[in-house]
């Protein structure tokens, strides 16, 4: 489980770095919308993994 959390943290860091690479091309609201999209995606993945782990017990 620790490796899963660490890999999710690494993916989130890489996506946030990728989003910040746009520099001045994105406005503040566009950048926040991009972060919200990715955080929702990762929350869905975490919920799916938790559901699978609960189902297999």
N, C-alpha and C positions, 0 to 999 in steps of 0.2 A: 504494500500500500504506500510505503514511503517513496518507493521509486516512481509510482504512478503520480503522486503529488509533485515530486521533483520534476518529472517530465512535463506535466501540465504547466508548472511555473516557468520552465524553460521555453515552452511553446508560447506562452503568454508574453514573456519578455521579448522573444524574437518578433512576434507580431506587433508589439507596441513599438519596437525599434523600427520595424518596417513602416509603420504608420507615421512615425516621426521623421522618417527620411524624406517625406514630401516637402518639408520646410514650409515656405510661405505659400505653397500652392493650395493648401487646405486652410479654410477658416477654422476658428475655434469650434464652432458648432458642428462643422463637418468632421473634425477630428474626434469630438466627443461622440458623435453618431457612430463613427467607425469603431471606437472603443466599446460602445454599447452593443454593437452587433457581435463583436468577438467575445465579449464577456457573456452574452446570452448564449452563444454557441458553446462556450466552455461549460457554462452551467448546465446546459442540456446534456453534454457528454458526462459530466460528473453525476447527474441524476440518473442517467441510463446505466452507468457502471454500478451505482449504489443499488438500483433496482435489480440488476442481474445478480449482484452479490447477495442481496436479500432473498431472491428467488431460489438460489442454489443452496441455501442453508437447510 
